[in-house]
Amino acid sequence: MSKAPSPRSRLLITWFIIVIVGLFTICYSWDYGLILPRSMYTNLIALLFLIIGVLIRIRALTEIRNAFRIGKLVTSGIYAKTRNPTYLAFTLIIIGISIGSLAILSFIWVIVSIIAFYYVAKKEERDLEKNFGEDFTKYRESVPLFIPKLKN
C-alpha cells in the first residue's frame, strides 16, 4: 500500500512544477519573439504586483510563525481576510514577474500556478479539518480561500 505524500513533499513538487513552467514559458517567449511591447506603465504595474505580493507574504509569515510550533489555528490578522495569504502572495508575485517579463506565454505560468495553489490548498484544508475539526469548518465557512473580501 502506498503512502500519501506529506504536505511538505506536495508543496515541493508543486513548487518544482511552477518554477519549471515559469522558466519554460518565459524562455520560450523570449526565444521566439513572443514579447509584448515595453512601457513605463507595464513596469510600474509589475512592480506594484511584486511589492503587494511580498508585503502580503511577509505579513502572513509574521502572523503564522508561532502557530506551527504550538499547533494553533490562525484566524486573525491577514488570515481573517483570506485562508491562504501565502498562495495569494505568490500568485501576485508570479503575475508581477509575468507582466515585467512581457513574455506572452508566461501568462500560462499564472494559470498553472493558480491551479497548482488551489490543488495544494484543498489538500492542506483536509489536513486542517482533521486537526482542528469544527473550529476549522467555521473558519472555512466565513473566510474566502484566496481572494479577500473588500468589505466585512
Summary of the structure (lengths in Angstrom):
residues: 152
radius of gyration: 17.3
end to end distance: 46.3
largest distance: 56.0
contacts: 428
relative contact order: 0.17
helix: 73%
strand: 1%
